[in-house]
Amino acid sequence: MDESTWIAVIREGGETVGYLEPVTPDYDVVQPRSVLGHIAGEPIDYLAGDELLCERGISGLMQQ
């Protein structure tokens, strides 16, 4: 797994809430991942992935 291509999703205030791993080379489809790198849902478009991770936040870790 090449984490160098992942993009951090950061909330206002500087909290990293997860990462978006590209599924397509243009990042049109991404795999949302938690701050620990665990899959956090199905592959979806970039904006939806960003919103998903911001909604989950750190509380998502308690579900894993």
PyMOL commands that set and color helices and strands:
alter all, ss='L'
color gray80, all
select helices_A, chain A and resi 3-5+46-56+58-63
alter helices_A, ss='H'
color red, helices_A
select strands_A, chain A and resi 7-10+16-22+29-33+44-45
alter strands_A, ss='S'
color yellow, strands_A
deselect
rebuild
show_as cartoon
